[in-house]
Amino acid sequence: MYLGFLTGCLGGIPLKEKAKWASEEGFKALELSCWPRTNVRDYSGSEIDVANFTKDDADEILKYFKEYGLTISSIAYYDNNLDRDLKKRKFVNNHFKKCVDAAVLLGVPSVGTFIGRNIDKSIEDNFDEFEVVFKDLVAYAESKGIKVMIENCHMVGWQAPGQPGTISFSPELWREMFKRVPSKNFGLNYDPSHLVGMLIDYIDPLTEFKDRIFHVHAKDTEVLKDKLKEYGVFNKQLNINEGFGFWIPKMPGLGQVNWEKFFSKLHEVGYEGVVSIEHEDPNYEGSEEKVKEGLKLGIKYLEKLI
């Protein structure tokens, strides 16, 4: 296994500068945030303009990535592929396909996204729409030799307060997801931190879904037991935009993921790919210097264990 990070945390710094810094700090890969150029999502980014990306653009990026000893682990575009607004849904689906085209030019093995959710329907009722949309998206990617992977974040409050914004956040839902779209080119960007925040076991599923783990995110979570006792499993209900409720994202090593046990199980099931830091720790945000401090803390902790 080897270490990288998702680039969106460093904001609008040119990709070449991010790559140079990453190489100097010992990272081996970058996961490129590739949302549309016009975009308001938090924790997003737009390293390349996939809508107008050319082979010459790809060759230029690959040249300096080779110079810096880096690979590109994935193209990242995490948005709502099941938006209830069909015009928005079509835009998201089409942008995803453009990310696949960019991955082909860059020789990148996978594109990561969310399933999302039509918030007008229950999670169960969303699966019929999911099956139609993702059979098309996965088939498009598979025809070009690209894998599709889903990050297992529940995205509570994304479309409606207190409601999960995706339909793909637990082992129960992964089983249905892979039953509906059984392609071997369809898998997971496995993030243990979200499972910790939902009080779900993050070790045992690695065995069942070992053939579906295409990429791994390194983010930690601290479950605040005093807040859990106060809010319960439905979490905070008032002033929900203030604070994090009973859990809070952390840099690796500062939360409750047992990374030594996690890596041991990854080795056991045969995973040898990237472990990509997804930086969302509020204590290391607010400036380029603070973000870099968090990333350096993360790699320093993880490289001793990996």
Protein Blocks (a to p, Z undefined) as FASTA:
>chain_A
ZZdddfklnojadfklmmmmmmmnopabdcddfbdfbdcbehiacfbafklccfklmmmm
mmmmmmnopacfbdcddddfkbfblklmmmmmmmmmmmmmmmmmnopabdcddebjafkb
cfklmmmmmmmmmmmmmmmmmmnopacdddfbfkgokloghiafbfclbfklmmmmmmmm
mcfkbccdddfklmmmnopafklmmmmmmmmmmbdcdddddddfklmmmnomnopfbhkl
gojhjadcddehiambdfklmmmmmmmnopabdcddddfbfklghifklmmmmmmmmmmm
mmmmZZ
